[in-house]
Amino acid sequence: MAAVTLSFVQPCGMCFAGRRLRNVIVIEAQRGSWKRMRLSNFFFSQVWKVSYRSKHKFPDNLLERVEKSATARLENQSKLITKVAALMEYDNVDDVFDKKSDEKVKEELELACKRFPAITLGYSPPVELYSKSKSSKETNSILKTPTENSFLPTPMHLGWLDPDSISGTLSSFCPEVLNVDSSNLGEEISDGSSFTVQTLTSEVETTADDSAAQLFLSGTIGSVPGLSKRHSYQLDNCGFHTMRKLLHHFPRTYVDFQNAHLDIEDGQYLIFVGKSPVFQGEFSFLEVIVSCEVTGKDRTPENMSYSADDKGGKTFFLHLKRFFRGARFTWQPFLNSIQEKHRPGDLVCVSGKVKALRAENHFEMKEYNIDVLRDEDESSLQAQERPYPVYPSKGGLTPKFLSDVISRILRVLPANMDPLPKEITTTFGLPSLHDAYTGIHEPKNLDEADLARKRLIFDEFFYLQLARLYQMLQGLGTKLEKDVLLEKFKNPVLNSAYIEDWSHLTKCFLNALPYSLTPSQLSAISEIIWDLKRPIPMNRLLQGDVGCGKTVVAFLACMEVVGSGYQAAFMAPTELLAIQHYEQLRDLLEKMEGVSSKPTIGLLTGSTPTKQSRMIRQDLQSGAISIVIGTHSLIAEKIEYSALRIAVVDEQQRFGVIQRGKFNSKLYGTSIISKTGSSNSDDTSKADLNMAPHVLAMSATPIPRSLALALYGDISLTQITGMPLGRIPVETHIFEGNESGFKEVYSMMLKDLNSGGRVYLVYPVIDQSEQLPQLRAASAELETISKKFPNYSCGLLHGRMKSDDKEEALRKFRSGETQILLSTQVIEIGVDVPDASMMVVMNAERFGIAQLHQLRGRVGRGTRKSKCLLIGSTANSLKRLKMLGKSSDGFYLANIDLLLRGPGDLLGKKQSGHLPEFPVARLEMDGNMLQEAHIAALKVLGDSHDLEKFPALKAELSMRQPLCLLGD
Ligand SMILES: Nc1ncnc2c1ncn2[C@@H]1O[C@H](COP(=O)(O)OP(=O)(O)OP(=O)(O)O)[C@@H](O)[C@H]1O
């Protein structure tokens, strides 16, 4: 079969109309019309015009033939074209396409090309695809010559080009010509200069060098076999700088191919087996047609040889678009290799997404896989029935192109590239890294893809955990310290200090509490005090549902530190909360007995008067203040501490990881500076002086354990699971915000107020907005509510009020002077008014589930039975709100929120911005694996604290985890 090569022709003495007709034929040939059942309308109209204008005798006859050809057999179409050529006074079709060029024709053709963008202009010699003019040996020798050796001269690499191995390995490669993807990649191969394949060798079995293999992923994309310079550049521009980047471009999804059946519908992903190409004559570069016979029964080796007609089936024609892209694909050795690979009548397996063409039983496939089947046995067919990965495109690079490049890399992926010790992969039932990459990109079935994904998720989590733990170990001096730390992570239950071991001050404070601690609080503080006694800075997250009593646990931790002669800083996210904590602590200290000198406390917020704030700073520096409570002001530049040992960060999610880190390092730095030249504490050892303060972070938005681990990795987690005795769960009611809904809400409010309760009314905005008139506003409704409940006084609290006014409003509500508090979400965190018994949330759908749970936590903090009324603006919004009615468990709701909104929304901007990226893992689904990864990381570090025993792992770690991710 000879391929048509398009050149511009200059037949002598041809009339203008004749030239036009000839051009039309050229265009049709370029578009692939030689192989099309239906000639294009363009061709049809041109033939008509030419025939008519040139007053040829045959117009009717010709048009009739053309018309017929629309449904004629393909051979007849070919004949028609030949006939047209003859009428144009050419001896045969080939003469139409001679090699001379003609500027005028060229111009015309260029014009035509503009109208028909599918046409690719170019000059090229005719190519004999199937002339067998070159032997395979010759092909090999040609392939050996252009070498641009860049990476890994491993035998595996080279096996890629071994002509014998090609047939075996190329089954999934498209098009399957010497692994050179002609559809997308090979345009520049024609000049030979940019052909970047490796030297061919037969030593395929030689053992590859381990360390080189492990460095494979960091290899530049210049090492991707057969990649042209232009494509390397494009990939590089889109951020694919290394093999790893490319291999980590994971499929978006997999399509499950079905075997072709009789009732094909547009858009289906199907597998066909058929003969390629159907033409024995010439064919275009742009399109190959494969004829496939579908019998209507399942394809089996037995029925494959039957013709479709025998079984009442159909013959389908698949138009494989962009088979070889354009006329530039003419590098002779390459074409010879095509010739070797594609023999007319070859049995091929084609899979892809079908698009129906106008002609019956004709389908177009733009993205496809085509595999030549060596024989008709079942195994080769079965191999094709695998999930088809669908890739996302990136920066203008098509999914097909990316998948082809990835496919190339997979062909040369060293088997021994896994940095994970075998023991780990075996223990956790994970495939090797090589198998994971192959499994995710070219899975044989969905189970394999799943397993591969598991391994890749494991890696994402594992390296994060490893990095964080590794960094912690690096901060410790002796092997013993490191062992102790690892042991602590392995057996967290062992680590709690009995009350007898607590400082005298802590015990006295405990006795001053008006209640006894719940078992959960007790074990939390025991764990924390155990940590505080270690010469290693603690980094602990104290979690608990709203109102479970975290604050008192944090106070006890501060007492323990102060009891040992150090200072404590307690940072709250809002002034309101700082004041509340301050007052609470002050009251408790007042009641404390049995200590000669009570700890001195200070309050430092943005609103603290300058003079007072200067005094507090001085006292902190001199050590006169032992516990300071405040807001961000505590981490201001000018603050210096005398002997800071613990930093409590309340509602830590409000601060963000970076801020927390700054706080940490700030305290560390200043504590050293401030200690220089002054010794405040008798038992301050030299080592202690240089120790960073312990950090106790508290979270009232329960973060699912998985998320916490992912966020902090090294952080120890303490959870308060129970609620103080006597708490009655808050009843939650959902209402639609219509007239009847409000009527009911107001009547419930009145009932509660009449029985001595206090009501929070929470609004999404302060003032009414013209843009969002449906939102109820706190200020705007003050008057309405006051009128509605004339026997009760109302207060207003929102973020724009002055600090003193806010404090006053809250004080009045707490004392009972006001019974209704109209507020915005400023009260969401931490506000503690035990007598408040009802919370009404307007436009509740505007808040997240975790946020609503927080708001709900403002009531039910005392012994009164409390209610939370959520008013949704529309009936639609009620569905999500109902979830809150079903559960009062903050952890459960946080998990639901994580599932519904993802970690970003759950954590809020500040925090989610520092969430490490997990390209494969979804925390909400795969969180459990974090725990496994954590255990694995502990195991590895237990074996080798500095990872010296695992050099590959260490190298991989440094590659994966830049320090900015590891801490602040
Ligand atoms: N063991 C206990 N028994 C009874 N009451 C307790 C106990 N522990 C704490 N409380 C009280 O419960 C209320 C809530 O405590 P606290 O403010 O510490 O909770 P929290 O977990 O910090 O809540 P939030 O998440 O809202 O900040 C406070 O009034 C506190 O005095």
The ligand as an SDF file (V2000), in Angstrom:
LIG
                    3D

 31 33  0  0  0  0  0  0  0  0999 V2000
  -15.3860   18.7930   85.5990 N   0  0  0  0  0  0  0  0  0  0  0  0
  -16.2810   19.7700   85.5040 C   0  0  0  0  0  0  0  0  0  0  0  0
  -17.4550   19.6970   86.1380 N   0  0  0  0  0  0  0  0  0  0  0  0
  -18.3540   20.6600   86.0380 C   0  0  0  0  0  0  0  0  0  0  0  0
  -18.1860   21.7780   85.3250 N   0  0  0  0  0  0  0  0  0  0  0  0
  -17.0550   21.9170   84.6420 C   0  0  0  0  0  0  0  0  0  0  0  0
  -16.0350   20.9290   84.7010 C   0  0  0  0  0  0  0  0  0  0  0  0
  -15.0070   21.3330   83.9220 N   0  0  0  0  0  0  0  0  0  0  0  0
  -15.3560   22.5250   83.4320 C   0  0  0  0  0  0  0  0  0  0  0  0
  -16.5680   22.8840   83.8520 N   0  0  0  0  0  0  0  0  0  0  0  0
  -17.3270   24.0840   83.4910 C   0  0  0  0  0  0  0  0  0  0  0  0
  -17.8080   23.8790   82.1690 O   0  0  0  0  0  0  0  0  0  0  0  0
  -17.8590   25.0950   81.4810 C   0  0  0  0  0  0  0  0  0  0  0  0
  -17.1410   24.9440   80.2050 C   0  0  0  0  0  0  0  0  0  0  0  0
  -15.7750   24.7910   80.4450 O   0  0  0  0  0  0  0  0  0  0  0  0
  -14.6730   25.3870   79.4910 P   0  0  0  0  0  0  0  0  0  0  0  0
  -14.9720   26.7850   79.1500 O   0  0  0  0  0  0  0  0  0  0  0  0
  -13.3580   25.0500   80.0200 O   0  0  0  0  0  0  0  0  0  0  0  0
  -14.9550   24.4890   78.2670 O   0  0  0  0  0  0  0  0  0  0  0  0
  -14.2030   24.4710   76.9170 P   0  0  0  0  0  0  0  0  0  0  0  0
  -13.9920   23.0550   76.5610 O   0  0  0  0  0  0  0  0  0  0  0  0
  -13.0360   25.3520   76.9500 O   0  0  0  0  0  0  0  0  0  0  0  0
  -15.3430   25.0730   76.0080 O   0  0  0  0  0  0  0  0  0  0  0  0
  -15.1930   25.8190   74.6340 P   0  0  0  0  0  0  0  0  0  0  0  0
  -14.9040   24.7800   73.6530 O   0  0  0  0  0  0  0  0  0  0  0  0
  -16.5240   26.4000   74.4910 O   0  0  0  0  0  0  0  0  0  0  0  0
  -14.1270   26.8220   74.8090 O   0  0  0  0  0  0  0  0  0  0  0  0
  -17.2420   26.1230   82.3800 C   0  0  0  0  0  0  0  0  0  0  0  0
  -18.2540   26.8790   82.9750 O   0  0  0  0  0  0  0  0  0  0  0  0
  -16.4840   25.3170   83.4310 C   0  0  0  0  0  0  0  0  0  0  0  0
  -16.4480   25.9640   84.6670 O   0  0  0  0  0  0  0  0  0  0  0  0
  1  2  1  0
  2  3  1  0
  2  7  2  0
  3  4  2  0
  4  5  1  0
  5  6  2  0
  6  7  1  0
  6 10  1  0
  7  8  1  0
  8  9  2  0
  9 10  1  0
 10 11  1  0
 11 12  1  0
 11 30  1  0
 12 13  1  0
 13 14  1  0
 13 28  1  0
 14 15  1  0
 15 16  1  0
 16 17  2  0
 16 18  1  0
 16 19  1  0
 19 20  1  0
 20 21  2  0
 20 22  1  0
 20 23  1  0
 23 24  1  0
 24 25  2  0
 24 26  1  0
 24 27  1  0
 28 29  1  0
 28 30  1  0
 30 31  1  0
M  END
$$$$
